[in-house]
Amino acid sequence: MILILSCDFLGFEVRAAVGAFIAEEALYDMWFVENVGSAGWEMKKSALLQEVPMEQTRMVYEVWKALEAVGELDAPDHVLLERRTVATAALTTVLQKAAERFVHIRATGGIDGTA
C-alpha cells in the first residue's frame, strides 16, 4: 500500500480507496480475533475467514502490478495515458470491492453461504 500511496500520478480517489481498504481490513482483523474463539465457528469456516485479508491483498497487488507494467510499455503517450487511466480505475475498483468484502463478511458473519 505504501507504493500505491507514494505513486505521484494517482489521484485522491485512489488514495481514499487505499485508506478505506486499510481501515476495513483492520476492522475485519479485529472482528476476526474477537470472534474466532467464541463464535463457535467450525475449523473450515475459521480457516476461510482467516484467509480473506490475504486473498483481498493479493487481488489488489495483481491490479497494482498491471498498473506498474503500463509504465514499462513502449507506446505513444496518448496510448500510455489511456492504459494508465483504465488501470487506475481498475485499481480503485478492486480496492473498493475489497473494502466492501470486509464490511459484508463482518455484517453477515460468513463467507458466501458459511454464515
N, CA, C and O atoms as a GROMACS GRO file, in nm:
protein
  460
    1MET      N    1   0.082  -0.119   0.000
    1MET     CA    2   0.000   0.000   0.000
    1MET      C    3   0.087   0.126   0.000
    1MET      O    4   0.047   0.230  -0.051
    2ILE      N    5   0.205   0.114   0.058
    2ILE     CA    6   0.297   0.229   0.060
    2ILE      C    7   0.333   0.270  -0.082
    2ILE      O    8   0.336   0.389  -0.113
    3LEU      N    9   0.360   0.172  -0.168
    3LEU     CA   10   0.394   0.204  -0.307
    3LEU      C   11   0.278   0.275  -0.377
    3LEU      O   12   0.300   0.369  -0.453
    4ILE      N   13   0.158   0.230  -0.351
    4ILE     CA   14   0.042   0.294  -0.413
    4ILE      C   15   0.029   0.438  -0.364
    4ILE      O   16   0.010   0.530  -0.443
    5LEU      N   17   0.040   0.457  -0.233
    5LEU     CA   18   0.026   0.591  -0.177
    5LEU      C   19   0.138   0.685  -0.221
    5LEU      O   20   0.117   0.806  -0.228
    6SER      N   21   0.255   0.630  -0.249
    6SER     CA   22   0.367   0.716  -0.288
    6SER      C   23   0.373   0.740  -0.439
    6SER      O   24   0.460   0.813  -0.486
    7CYS      N   25   0.283   0.680  -0.514
    7CYS     CA   26   0.280   0.698  -0.659
    7CYS      C   27   0.231   0.839  -0.691
    7CYS      O   28   0.122   0.878  -0.651
    8ASP      N   29   0.314   0.915  -0.761
    8ASP     CA   30   0.285   1.057  -0.782
    8ASP      C   31   0.174   1.086  -0.882
    8ASP      O   32   0.126   1.199  -0.886
    9PHE      N   33   0.132   0.991  -0.962
    9PHE     CA   34   0.028   1.021  -1.062
    9PHE      C   35  -0.111   0.973  -1.022
    9PHE      O   36  -0.207   0.998  -1.095
   10LEU      N   37  -0.123   0.906  -0.909
   10LEU     CA   38  -0.254   0.860  -0.865
   10LEU      C   39  -0.327   0.970  -0.791
   10LEU      O   40  -0.267   1.043  -0.712
   11GLY      N   41  -0.455   0.983  -0.816
   11GLY     CA   42  -0.534   1.090  -0.758
   11GLY      C   43  -0.591   1.056  -0.621
   11GLY      O   44  -0.564   0.951  -0.563
   12PHE      N   45  -0.670   1.151  -0.574
   12PHE     CA   46  -0.728   1.138  -0.440
   12PHE      C   47  -0.827   1.023  -0.429
   12PHE      O   48  -0.841   0.963  -0.322
   13GLU      N   49  -0.896   0.990  -0.538
   13GLU     CA   50  -0.992   0.881  -0.533
   13GLU      C   51  -0.923   0.749  -0.500
   13GLU      O   52  -0.973   0.669  -0.421
   14VAL      N   53  -0.807   0.727  -0.562
   14VAL     CA   54  -0.731   0.604  -0.532
   14VAL      C   55  -0.681   0.607  -0.389
   14VAL      O   56  -0.688   0.506  -0.319
   15ARG      N   57  -0.631   0.721  -0.346
   15ARG     CA   58  -0.580   0.733  -0.208
   15ARG      C   59  -0.691   0.709  -0.106
   15ARG      O   60  -0.670   0.646  -0.003
   16ALA      N   61  -0.811   0.761  -0.136
   16ALA     CA   62  -0.924   0.738  -0.046
   16ALA      C   63  -0.961   0.589  -0.044
   16ALA      O   64  -0.994   0.535   0.061
   17ALA      N   65  -0.954   0.524  -0.160
   17ALA     CA   66  -0.984   0.381  -0.166
   17ALA      C   67  -0.880   0.300  -0.088
   17ALA      O   68  -0.914   0.201  -0.024
   18VAL      N   69  -0.752   0.342  -0.094
   18VAL     CA   70  -0.647   0.276  -0.016
   18VAL      C   71  -0.677   0.292   0.133
   18VAL      O   72  -0.668   0.197   0.210
   19GLY      N   73  -0.713   0.413   0.172
   19GLY     CA   74  -0.746   0.439   0.313
   19GLY      C   75  -0.862   0.354   0.361
   19GLY      O   76  -0.858   0.299   0.471
   20ALA      N   77  -0.966   0.344   0.278
   20ALA     CA   78  -1.082   0.261   0.315
   20ALA      C   79  -1.042   0.114   0.325
   20ALA      O   80  -1.085   0.044   0.417
   21PHE      N   81  -0.959   0.068   0.232
   21PHE     CA   82  -0.912  -0.070   0.235
   21PHE      C   83  -0.837  -0.098   0.365
   21PHE      O   84  -0.863  -0.197   0.433
   22ILE      N   85  -0.745  -0.010   0.399
   22ILE     CA   86  -0.664  -0.029   0.521
   22ILE      C   87  -0.753  -0.028   0.645
   22ILE      O   88  -0.739  -0.113   0.732
   23ALA      N   89  -0.845   0.068   0.651
   23ALA     CA   90  -0.934   0.077   0.768
   23ALA      C   91  -1.023  -0.046   0.779
   23ALA      O   92  -1.038  -0.103   0.887
   24GLU      N   93  -1.083  -0.087   0.668
   24GLU     CA   94  -1.175  -0.202   0.673
   24GLU      C   95  -1.101  -0.333   0.700
   24GLU      O   96  -1.156  -0.422   0.765
   25GLU      N   97  -0.978  -0.345   0.650
   25GLU     CA   98  -0.901  -0.466   0.681
   25GLU      C   99  -0.868  -0.471   0.831
   25GLU      O  100  -0.877  -0.577   0.892
   26ALA      N  101  -0.832  -0.357   0.888
   26ALA     CA  102  -0.803  -0.353   1.032
   26ALA      C  103  -0.928  -0.387   1.114
   26ALA      O  104  -0.920  -0.462   1.211
   27LEU      N  105  -1.042  -0.332   1.075
   27LEU     CA  106  -1.166  -0.363   1.145
   27LEU      C  107  -1.202  -0.511   1.129
   27LEU      O  108  -1.250  -0.574   1.224
   28TYR      N  109  -1.178  -0.566   1.012
   28TYR     CA  110  -1.202  -0.708   0.987
   28TYR      C  111  -1.111  -0.793   1.077
   28TYR      O  112  -1.157  -0.888   1.140
   29ASP      N  113  -0.983  -0.758   1.082
   29ASP     CA  114  -0.890  -0.832   1.166
   29ASP      C  115  -0.932  -0.830   1.312
   29ASP      O  116  -0.927  -0.932   1.381
   30MET      N  117  -0.974  -0.713   1.360
   30MET     CA  118  -1.020  -0.703   1.499
   30MET      C  119  -1.144  -0.790   1.520
   30MET      O  120  -1.154  -0.861   1.619
   31TRP      N  121  -1.239  -0.783   1.426
   31TRP     CA  122  -1.361  -0.864   1.434
   31TRP      C  123  -1.326  -1.012   1.437
   31TRP      O  124  -1.381  -1.087   1.518
   32PHE      N  125  -1.235  -1.055   1.351
   32PHE     CA  126  -1.197  -1.195   1.344
   32PHE      C  127  -1.137  -1.241   1.477
   32PHE      O  128  -1.177  -1.344   1.532
   33VAL      N  129  -1.042  -1.165   1.527
   33VAL     CA  130  -0.974  -1.203   1.652
   33VAL      C  131  -1.073  -1.208   1.769
   33VAL      O  132  -1.065  -1.296   1.853
   34GLU      N  133  -1.165  -1.113   1.773
   34GLU     CA  134  -1.264  -1.110   1.880
   34GLU      C  135  -1.363  -1.226   1.873
   34GLU      O  136  -1.418  -1.268   1.975
   35ASN      N  137  -1.386  -1.279   1.754
   35ASN     CA  138  -1.490  -1.380   1.735
   35ASN      C  139  -1.441  -1.522   1.714
   35ASN      O  140  -1.517  -1.617   1.733
   36VAL      N  141  -1.317  -1.539   1.675
   36VAL     CA  142  -1.270  -1.672   1.636
   36VAL      C  143  -1.283  -1.774   1.750
   36VAL      O  144  -1.315  -1.890   1.724
   37GLY      N  145  -1.261  -1.733   1.870
   37GLY     CA  146  -1.268  -1.827   1.981
   37GLY      C  147  -1.407  -1.849   2.036
   37GLY      O  148  -1.439  -1.958   2.085
   38SER      N  149  -1.491  -1.747   2.029
   38SER     CA  150  -1.620  -1.755   2.097
   38SER      C  151  -1.740  -1.775   2.004
   38SER      O  152  -1.850  -1.802   2.053
   39ALA      N  153  -1.722  -1.763   1.876
   39ALA     CA  154  -1.837  -1.769   1.784
   39ALA      C  155  -1.882  -1.910   1.752
   39ALA      O  156  -1.988  -1.930   1.693
   40GLY      N  157  -1.803  -2.009   1.790
   40GLY     CA  158  -1.841  -2.147   1.763
   40GLY      C  159  -1.827  -2.186   1.617
   40GLY      O  160  -1.894  -2.278   1.570
   41TRP      N  161  -1.740  -2.116   1.545
   41TRP     CA  162  -1.718  -2.149   1.404
   41TRP      C  163  -1.648  -2.283   1.393
   41TRP      O  164  -1.562  -2.316   1.475
   42GLU      N  165  -1.685  -2.359   1.293
   42GLU     CA  166  -1.612  -2.482   1.266
   42GLU      C  167  -1.474  -2.446   1.211
   42GLU      O  168  -1.451  -2.332   1.169
   43MET      N  169  -1.384  -2.541   1.213
   43MET     CA  170  -1.245  -2.516   1.173
   43MET      C  171  -1.236  -2.465   1.028
   43MET      O  172  -1.157  -2.376   0.998
   44LYS      N  173  -1.317  -2.522   0.940
   44LYS     CA  174  -1.314  -2.482   0.799
   44LYS      C  175  -1.352  -2.335   0.784
   44LYS      O  176  -1.286  -2.261   0.711
   45LYS      N  177  -1.458  -2.294   0.851
   45LYS     CA  178  -1.502  -2.155   0.841
   45LYS      C  179  -1.397  -2.061   0.897
   45LYS      O  180  -1.368  -1.958   0.837
   46SER      N  181  -1.339  -2.096   1.010
   46SER     CA  182  -1.233  -2.012   1.068
   46SER      C  183  -1.116  -1.998   0.971
   46SER      O  184  -1.062  -1.888   0.955
   47ALA      N  185  -1.078  -2.107   0.907
   47ALA     CA  186  -0.967  -2.103   0.812
   47ALA      C  187  -1.001  -2.015   0.692
   47ALA      O  188  -0.919  -1.936   0.646
   48LEU      N  189  -1.124  -2.029   0.641
   48LEU     CA  190  -1.166  -1.945   0.527
   48LEU      C  191  -1.167  -1.798   0.564
   48LEU      O  192  -1.120  -1.713   0.487
   49LEU      N  193  -1.219  -1.767   0.681
   49LEU     CA  194  -1.224  -1.627   0.725
   49LEU      C  195  -1.084  -1.571   0.747
   49LEU      O  196  -1.060  -1.453   0.722
   50GLN      N  197  -0.994  -1.654   0.794
   50GLN     CA  198  -0.857  -1.609   0.819
   50GLN      C  199  -0.785  -1.575   0.688
   50GLN      O  200  -0.695  -1.491   0.686
   51GLU      N  201  -0.823  -1.640   0.580
   51GLU     CA  202  -0.759  -1.620   0.450
   51GLU      C  203  -0.807  -1.495   0.376
   51GLU      O  204  -0.742  -1.451   0.282
   52VAL      N  205  -0.920  -1.439   0.416
   52VAL     CA  206  -0.980  -1.328   0.343
   52VAL      C  207  -0.884  -1.209   0.325
   52VAL      O  208  -0.871  -1.161   0.212
   53PRO      N  209  -0.816  -1.160   0.428
   53PRO     CA  210  -0.727  -1.047   0.407
   53PRO      C  211  -0.616  -1.074   0.305
   53PRO      O  212  -0.585  -0.988   0.223
   54MET      N  213  -0.556  -1.192   0.309
   54MET     CA  214  -0.451  -1.224   0.212
   54MET      C  215  -0.508  -1.232   0.071
   54MET      O  216  -0.445  -1.187  -0.024
   55GLU      N  217  -0.626  -1.289   0.059
   55GLU     CA  218  -0.692  -1.301  -0.071
   55GLU      C  219  -0.720  -1.162  -0.130
   55GLU      O  220  -0.693  -1.138  -0.248
   56GLN      N  221  -0.772  -1.073  -0.049
   56GLN     CA  222  -0.803  -0.938  -0.096
   56GLN      C  223  -0.675  -0.860  -0.129
   56GLN      O  224  -0.670  -0.788  -0.229
   57THR      N  225  -0.574  -0.875  -0.047
   57THR     CA  226  -0.447  -0.807  -0.072
   57THR      C  227  -0.383  -0.859  -0.200
   57THR      O  228  -0.325  -0.781  -0.276
   58ARG      N  229  -0.393  -0.988  -0.226
   58ARG     CA  230  -0.339  -1.044  -0.349
   58ARG      C  231  -0.408  -0.985  -0.471
   58ARG      O  232  -0.342  -0.953  -0.570
   59MET      N  233  -0.539  -0.970  -0.465
   59MET     CA  234  -0.613  -0.913  -0.578
   59MET      C  235  -0.571  -0.768  -0.603
   59MET      O  236  -0.554  -0.727  -0.718
   60VAL      N  237  -0.554  -0.691  -0.496
   60VAL     CA  238  -0.508  -0.553  -0.510
   60VAL      C  239  -0.368  -0.551  -0.571
   60VAL      O  240  -0.340  -0.471  -0.660
   61TYR      N  241  -0.282  -0.638  -0.523
   61TYR     CA  242  -0.144  -0.643  -0.572
   61TYR      C  243  -0.139  -0.675  -0.722
   61TYR      O  244  -0.062  -0.615  -0.796
   62GLU      N  245  -0.221  -0.768  -0.766
   62GLU     CA  246  -0.222  -0.805  -0.908
   62GLU      C  247  -0.263  -0.687  -0.996
   62GLU      O  248  -0.205  -0.666  -1.102
   63VAL      N  249  -0.362  -0.610  -0.952
   63VAL     CA  250  -0.406  -0.494  -1.030
   63VAL      C  251  -0.298  -0.384  -1.024
   63VAL      O  252  -0.275  -0.316  -1.123
   64TRP      N  253  -0.234  -0.368  -0.909
   64TRP     CA  254  -0.125  -0.272  -0.896
   64TRP      C  255  -0.011  -0.307  -0.992
   64TRP      O  256   0.043  -0.219  -1.058
   65LYS      N  257   0.026  -0.434  -0.999
   65LYS     CA  258   0.134  -0.477  -1.089
   65LYS      C  259   0.097  -0.449  -1.235
   65LYS      O  260   0.183  -0.413  -1.315
   66ALA      N  261  -0.030  -0.465  -1.270
   66ALA     CA  262  -0.075  -0.434  -1.406
   66ALA      C  263  -0.060  -0.284  -1.434
   66ALA      O  264  -0.022  -0.244  -1.544
   67LEU      N  265  -0.091  -0.202  -1.334
   67LEU     CA  266  -0.073  -0.057  -1.349
   67LEU      C  267   0.074  -0.022  -1.364
   67LEU      O  268   0.111   0.060  -1.448
   68GLU      N  269   0.158  -0.084  -1.284
   68GLU     CA  270   0.302  -0.060  -1.295
   68GLU      C  271   0.356  -0.100  -1.432
   68GLU      O  272   0.443  -0.032  -1.487
   69ALA      N  273   0.304  -0.207  -1.488
   69ALA     CA  274   0.350  -0.256  -1.618
   69ALA      C  275   0.322  -0.157  -1.730
   69ALA      O  276   0.393  -0.155  -1.830
   70VAL      N  277   0.219  -0.076  -1.714
   70VAL     CA  278   0.189   0.025  -1.816
   70VAL      C  279   0.307   0.119  -1.834
   70VAL      O  280   0.338   0.160  -1.946
   71GLY      N  281   0.373   0.154  -1.725
   71GLY     CA  282   0.488   0.244  -1.732
   71GLY      C  283   0.607   0.186  -1.805
   71GLY      O  284   0.697   0.259  -1.846
   72GLU      N  285   0.609   0.056  -1.823
   72GLU     CA  286   0.720  -0.010  -1.890
   72GLU      C  287   0.694  -0.031  -2.039
   72GLU      O  288   0.780  -0.080  -2.112
   73LEU      N  289   0.576   0.007  -2.085
   73LEU     CA  290   0.541  -0.011  -2.225
   73LEU      C  291   0.612   0.092  -2.313
   73LEU      O  292   0.635   0.206  -2.272
   74ASP      N  293   0.643   0.050  -2.432
   74ASP     CA  294   0.699   0.141  -2.531
   74ASP      C  295   0.585   0.175  -2.628
   74ASP      O  296   0.564   0.106  -2.727
   75ALA      N  297   0.513   0.281  -2.596
   75ALA     CA  298   0.396   0.318  -2.675
   75ALA      C  299   0.384   0.471  -2.675
   75ALA      O  300   0.442   0.538  -2.591
   76PRO      N  301   0.309   0.524  -2.768
   76PRO     CA  302   0.287   0.669  -2.771
   76PRO      C  303   0.223   0.718  -2.640
   76PRO      O  304   0.153   0.642  -2.572
   77ASP      N  305   0.248   0.842  -2.608
   77ASP     CA  306   0.198   0.900  -2.483
   77ASP      C  307   0.046   0.886  -2.468
   77ASP      O  308  -0.003   0.856  -2.359
   78HIS      N  309  -0.029   0.908  -2.576
   78HIS     CA  310  -0.176   0.901  -2.565
   78HIS      C  311  -0.221   0.758  -2.534
   78HIS      O  312  -0.321   0.739  -2.465
   79VAL      N  313  -0.149   0.659  -2.583
   79VAL     CA  314  -0.182   0.520  -2.554
   79VAL      C  315  -0.148   0.489  -2.408
   79VAL      O  316  -0.225   0.425  -2.337
   80LEU      N  317  -0.033   0.536  -2.364
   80LEU     CA  318   0.006   0.515  -2.224
   80LEU      C  319  -0.094   0.580  -2.129
   80LEU      O  320  -0.131   0.522  -2.027
   81LEU      N  321  -0.136   0.702  -2.162
   81LEU     CA  322  -0.232   0.773  -2.078
   81LEU      C  323  -0.364   0.696  -2.071
   81LEU      O  324  -0.422   0.682  -1.963
   82GLU      N  325  -0.412   0.648  -2.184
   82GLU     CA  326  -0.537   0.572  -2.186
   82GLU      C  327  -0.525   0.444  -2.103
   82GLU      O  328  -0.614   0.413  -2.023
   83ARG      N  329  -0.417   0.372  -2.121
   83ARG     CA  330  -0.398   0.247  -2.045
   83ARG      C  331  -0.380   0.273  -1.896
   83ARG      O  332  -0.430   0.198  -1.812
   84ARG      N  333  -0.310   0.381  -1.863
   84ARG     CA  334  -0.291   0.417  -1.723
   84ARG      C  335  -0.424   0.456  -1.660
   84ARG      O  336  -0.451   0.422  -1.545
   85THR      N  337  -0.507   0.526  -1.735
   85THR     CA  338  -0.639   0.567  -1.685
   85THR      C  339  -0.725   0.444  -1.656
   85THR      O  340  -0.792   0.436  -1.553
   86VAL      N  341  -0.724   0.350  -1.750
   86VAL     CA  342  -0.802   0.226  -1.732
   86VAL      C  343  -0.749   0.147  -1.612
   86VAL      O  344  -0.826   0.097  -1.531
   87ALA      N  345  -0.617   0.135  -1.602
   87ALA     CA  346  -0.556   0.058  -1.493
   87ALA      C  347  -0.580   0.126  -1.358
   87ALA      O  348  -0.599   0.058  -1.257
   88THR      N  349  -0.579   0.259  -1.356
   88THR     CA  350  -0.605   0.332  -1.232
   88THR      C  351  -0.749   0.310  -1.187
   88THR      O  352  -0.776   0.292  -1.068
   89ALA      N  353  -0.842   0.313  -1.281
   89ALA     CA  354  -0.983   0.287  -1.248
   89ALA      C  355  -0.999   0.145  -1.194
   89ALA      O  356  -1.075   0.122  -1.100
   90ALA      N  357  -0.928   0.050  -1.254
   90ALA     CA  358  -0.935  -0.089  -1.207
   90ALA      C  359  -0.880  -0.100  -1.065
   90ALA      O  360  -0.935  -0.174  -0.983
   91LEU      N  361  -0.773  -0.028  -1.036
   91LEU     CA  362  -0.715  -0.030  -0.901
   91LEU      C  363  -0.814   0.026  -0.800
   91LEU      O  364  -0.834  -0.031  -0.693
   92THR      N  365  -0.876   0.138  -0.834
   92THR     CA  366  -0.975   0.197  -0.744
   92THR      C  367  -1.090   0.099  -0.719
   92THR      O  368  -1.134   0.082  -0.605
   93THR      N  369  -1.136   0.036  -0.824
   93THR     CA  370  -1.247  -0.058  -0.813
   93THR      C  371  -1.212  -0.177  -0.724
   93THR      O  372  -1.290  -0.215  -0.637
   94VAL      N  373  -1.094  -0.236  -0.746
   94VAL     CA  374  -1.056  -0.353  -0.666
   94VAL      C  375  -1.037  -0.316  -0.520
   94VAL      O  376  -1.071  -0.395  -0.431
   95LEU      N  377  -0.984  -0.199  -0.492
   95LEU     CA  378  -0.969  -0.153  -0.354
   95LEU      C  379  -1.106  -0.136  -0.288
   95LEU      O  380  -1.128  -0.178  -0.175
   96GLN      N  381  -1.198  -0.073  -0.361
   96GLN     CA  382  -1.333  -0.051  -0.307
   96GLN      C  383  -1.405  -0.183  -0.285
   96GLN      O  384  -1.470  -0.201  -0.181
   97LYS      N  385  -1.395  -0.276  -0.379
   97LYS     CA  386  -1.462  -0.405  -0.364
   97LYS      C  387  -1.403  -0.485  -0.248
   97LYS      O  388  -1.475  -0.554  -0.177
   98ALA      N  389  -1.272  -0.476  -0.230
   98ALA     CA  390  -1.209  -0.546  -0.119
   98ALA      C  391  -1.259  -0.490   0.014
   98ALA      O  392  -1.292  -0.566   0.106
   99ALA      N  393  -1.265  -0.358   0.024
   99ALA     CA  394  -1.316  -0.295   0.147
   99ALA      C  395  -1.461  -0.337   0.171
   99ALA      O  396  -1.499  -0.367   0.284
  100GLU      N  397  -1.541  -0.340   0.065
  100GLU     CA  398  -1.680  -0.383   0.077
  100GLU      C  399  -1.691  -0.529   0.120
  100GLU      O  400  -1.781  -0.565   0.196
  101ARG      N  401  -1.600  -0.610   0.074
  101ARG     CA  402  -1.600  -0.753   0.112
  101ARG      C  403  -1.576  -0.767   0.262
  101ARG      O  404  -1.644  -0.845   0.330
  102PHE      N  405  -1.479  -0.690   0.315
  102PHE     CA  406  -1.454  -0.694   0.460
  102PHE      C  407  -1.580  -0.654   0.537
  102PHE      O  408  -1.616  -0.718   0.635
  103VAL      N  409  -1.644  -0.547   0.493
  103VAL     CA  410  -1.766  -0.499   0.559
  103VAL      C  411  -1.877  -0.605   0.552
  103VAL      O  412  -1.943  -0.633   0.652
  104HIS      N  413  -1.895  -0.661   0.435
  104HIS     CA  414  -2.002  -0.761   0.416
  104HIS      C  415  -1.982  -0.883   0.507
  104HIS      O  416  -2.076  -0.930   0.571
  105ILE      N  417  -1.860  -0.933   0.511
  105ILE     CA  418  -1.835  -1.052   0.593
  105ILE      C  419  -1.856  -1.021   0.740
  105ILE      O  420  -1.914  -1.102   0.813
  106ARG      N  421  -1.811  -0.904   0.785
  106ARG     CA  422  -1.835  -0.867   0.925
  106ARG      C  423  -1.984  -0.855   0.955
  106ARG      O  424  -2.030  -0.897   1.061
  107ALA      N  425  -2.057  -0.799   0.860
  107ALA     CA  426  -2.202  -0.778   0.882
  107ALA      C  427  -2.280  -0.907   0.882
  107ALA      O  428  -2.375  -0.923   0.958
  108THR      N  429  -2.240  -1.001   0.797
  108THR     CA  430  -2.315  -1.126   0.786
  108THR      C  431  -2.255  -1.240   0.866
  108THR      O  432  -2.323  -1.339   0.896
  109GLY      N  433  -2.128  -1.225   0.902
  109GLY     CA  434  -2.061  -1.330   0.980
  109GLY      C  435  -2.022  -1.451   0.899
  109GLY      O  436  -1.990  -1.555   0.956
  110GLY      N  437  -2.024  -1.439   0.767
  110GLY     CA  438  -1.991  -1.556   0.688
  110GLY      C  439  -1.938  -1.524   0.550
  110GLY      O  440  -1.941  -1.409   0.504
  111ILE      N  441  -1.889  -1.627   0.487
  111ILE     CA  442  -1.839  -1.616   0.350
  111ILE      C  443  -1.929  -1.697   0.260
  111ILE      O  444  -1.934  -1.820   0.270
  112ASP      N  445  -2.001  -1.629   0.173
  112ASP     CA  446  -2.081  -1.695   0.069
  112ASP      C  447  -2.147  -1.824   0.118
  112ASP      O  448  -2.112  -1.933   0.074
  113GLY      N  449  -2.242  -1.809   0.205
  113GLY     CA  450  -2.317  -1.924   0.250
  113GLY      C  451  -2.262  -1.995   0.372
  113GLY      O  452  -2.317  -2.097   0.413
  114THR      N  453  -2.152  -1.943   0.432
  114THR     CA  454  -2.098  -2.007   0.552
  114THR      C  455  -2.134  -1.928   0.677
  114THR      O  456  -2.057  -1.923   0.772
  115ALA      N  457  -2.249  -1.866   0.676
  115ALA     CA  458  -2.290  -1.784   0.792
  115ALA      C  459  -2.304  -1.865   0.919
  115ALA      O  460  -2.337  -1.811   1.024
   0.00000   0.00000   0.00000
